[in-house]
Amino acid sequence: MNTLQPNVLTRDYIAPSMWYQDAPVAPSTPLFLAAYPGHPRVSVIIPALNEAENLRYVLPRVPEWVHEVVLVDGNSTDNTVEVARSIRPDIRIVQQQRQGKGAALRTGFNAATGDIIVMLDADGSTDPAEIPAFVGALLAGADFVKGSRFLQGGGTSDMSLHRRWGNWFFVVVSRVLFGSHYSDLCYGYNAFYSRVLPKLELDGDGFEIETQMNLRVLRAGFKVAEVPSFEADRIHGKSNLRAFPDGWRVLKTMIKERFNTNLLTHSSAKHQVIDQI
């Protein structure tokens, strides 16, 4: 099994479950990115539906060096858009075209202009300070990098027992049906090169989009890396995730992907999965 060593792995949050409290902003000039030939541009995609209170904590933590932040607004009824613009005047606002997290992400992907795309949640559960670790793994040779709460250095304070067992079940199914070596499947903190997107032909509208992406990058033959990530509690509000209905959608997605013969192969090489970075 090939192993890649990223150029940098950084974590500057203070406490995993409360990174948003008095944590410093990431430096404006990361050495690992400045030294990389071509200086790839990074787009951060944030789907948001009534997340005004949470964005006050999340947006200031996004590194200054990213090329753009794209906020996909799902027709919020609070002042999500106004808050976002007040915190980051250069933020790009795009309107979600259909309902669901998957639809929001696909809208953001289509709007992104960067060479690298990073998926970030607006509720504070994913730490923007981990972005350099994801980008570093891409620069080290991966095509697609997914966060894992179950690698050493990762974790979660926002997963009930039945969700934990459900995720474990889906990981096992992915190994049996697709030969994956994933340690985590239903987690939405991912980063990838924009050139990967056309090969994935994404069409998921709900939370199953993350599973669809993780499985299609395998089937398309891309190099996939996992990096440890900590999932914190939502800062304000209530999650839109529905464990059992969304879990059922994930399972149906996995079965559908197993028999999907329309996905074109990225290359003739075998799937290369990097167990851990």
N, C-alpha and C positions, 0 to 999 in steps of 0.2 A: 504493500500500500504506500503510495507516494505521500510525503509530508511536506508541506510548505511552511516556511518560517516568515511571518509577516514582518514588514519593515518596522512596525511599531505597534504596540498594544498599550493603550492608555486608558486609565480610569481615574478621573479626578473628582468623582462624587464622594461625599463624606460618609454617608450611611446608605446602604442599598435600598432600604425601605423608605428613606426620606431624603433622597438626593437633592430635592428641590429646595431644601432649607439651607440658606446661607452658603451655597456652593459656588465656587468661582467660575467665571466664564472661560471657555476654552481659548487658548492663544490664537491670535489672528494670523500667524504665519507658521504653520506646522512644517518642521524640517523635512519630514518624510514625503510630503506632497511637493514642496518646493524643489526637492532634489530629483524628483521623478521626471524623466524626459517627457515633454509634451504637456505637462501640468494639466491632467484631466480635470474637467469641470464637474462639480458635484451638485446634483439637484436633490433636494429633500422634499418628499411628498407627504403632506399631512391631511388626511381626511378629517373633517370636523362637522359635527352637528350639535349646536348649542354647547360649545366648549369655551365660552368666553372666559370663565373663571380659571380654567385649567391652562389656557394659552398664556396667561400672565406669568406662569411658572415655566412653561415649556419653551416658548420662543426665545427668551433671553439666553437660554442655554444652548441654542443651536450655534455651532462654531461660526465665527465671523467670516471664515475663509470659504464657506460654501458658495457656489456660483449663484444659486437661487433657492428660495423656499416657495413651494407651490402649495397653497392652502386650497383644498377642494371643499367648498361649502355645500352642505346638503340641505340648503334652504333653511338655515337656522333662524329661529324666532327671537333669539337674544341678540346681543351686540357682538357676536363672534367676529364678524368682518371688521367692525370698527376697532375692536380691541387689537386685532392682529395688525392692522395698519398703523395704529398708534405706537405699537411696540417695535415693529419692523416696517418702516415706510416703503421699503423696496420689495415687500412680499407680493407675490403674484396670486391673485384670487381668481379661481375658476369655479363655475357653477356645476354641480353634479348633474348628470343627465338622467340617471335612473336611480332607483332606491337600492340601498345595500352598500356594505363596505367594499365589496369587490367592484361594483360599478364606480364608486368614488375613486378607488385606486386606479382603475383603468382610465378614467378621465384625467387623473393627474399624470399618469404615464404618457398619455398622448400629448399633454401640454408641456412636458419637461423638455428642456433643451440641453441638459448636461450630458456628459459622457458616462457618468456614473449616477445611478438612481438609488436613493436611500428611502425606505419606508419607515415612517415615524408616526406613532399614535399621538393624538392630541390630548389624551386624558392624563398624561403624566406617568403612565405605566412603563414606558420605554424611555431610557435616559439618553438625551442627545449627546452627553459626554462620551458615549460608547461609539459614536460615529467614526472616529479615527481608527478604531480597531477593525471595523467592517471595511473601511476604505483601504487600510493597510493590507488586509488579507487579499483584496482584489489586486492591489499593486504587486503583491507577492506571487500572483499567478492564477488565482481563482477567477472564474467567470461569474459565479453566483455565491454569495455569502449569506448564511442564515444564522440567526442567533439561536442559542440553545440555553434553556434554563437548567439543563441537567448535566452540563459539563462542569468540571471543577472550575470554580470561579463564578459560575452562574447561580441562579436561584430564583425564587419567587415568593412573594408574600401575598399573592392575589390568586391562589388556586385552591379551590375546595377539594376535598378528598375524591368526590365523584368525578370532578374534572381531571384530577391527576391520574386516576385509573383509566379514564377515557382516553387521555393523551397517550398513556402507555399502550393501551390496546391498539390505537391507530399506528403507533410506531412499529409494533409487532406486525400488524397487517402490511405496512409498507415494506417491511423486510421480507415477508413471505411472498408478496405479490410482485414486488419490484426489485428485490435484492438490494435495498438501500442499507446504509449504515448510519442512518439518522439516529440521534439521541433525543430529538424533539421534533414534532411535526406541526402541531397547531399553535404556532407562535408567529406573529406578524412582523418581527423586526428583521428585515432582510435588506441586502444591498446587492446591486448587480450592474454590469455594464449595459448601457441602453441598447447595444447591438444584439443582446440576447432576446429582447422582447419579441421581435417579429417571428422568431422560431417557436415561441410558446403559444401563440394564437389564443390568448386568454379570453374566456367568455363567462367566467363566474361572476355573479352579482353579489353574493353574500359573503359570510365569513369563510366559506369553503375556498375562496380565492387563494388563500395562503397554502392550503394543501395542494391545490391544482398547480400552483407555481412550483412547489417543492418536488412534485412528481414529474412534471413536464421537463424540468431542467435535467433530471436524471435520464429520462427517455430520449431527450435530444442530444445527450452525450457531452454536456458541459461539465467543466470542473467545478465541483461544489465543495465549499468549506463551511465548517461550523465554528463559531466563536462563542465563548461563554457570555451570557447576558443575564442581567437581573431584571425581573419583572416586578415593579413596585405596585402598590395599591393605587387605584384611581384616586386623584386628589379630591375632586368634587364631583357630585352627581352620581348617576346610576348607569351601569354598563348596559349596552344594547345587546350584549351576548346572551343568548338563550341556550343553556347547556344541552338540553336534550334535542330540541328541534334542529339546532345548528350542528350538533353531533351527528344526527341522522343525515343531514346534508353532506357532511364530510365523508361519511361512510359511502353514500351513494356516489359521491365524486370519485372516491378511490376505486370502486367497482367499475364505474364508467371509464376511468382512465386506463384500467387494466386491459380493456377490450377496445380502446381507441386506436384504430389503425390509420387515422388520417394525419397524425403528427409526423412531420418529416424529420428524418434523422440529421442531426447537426454535422456529424462526421462518421466515418467508418470505424473510428476507434471505439473501444469499449468505454462504458461509463466510468468516469474517474471521480470517486468520492473521497475527499480528504476527511478523515474521521474527526480531526480536531486541530484547531490552531490556537 
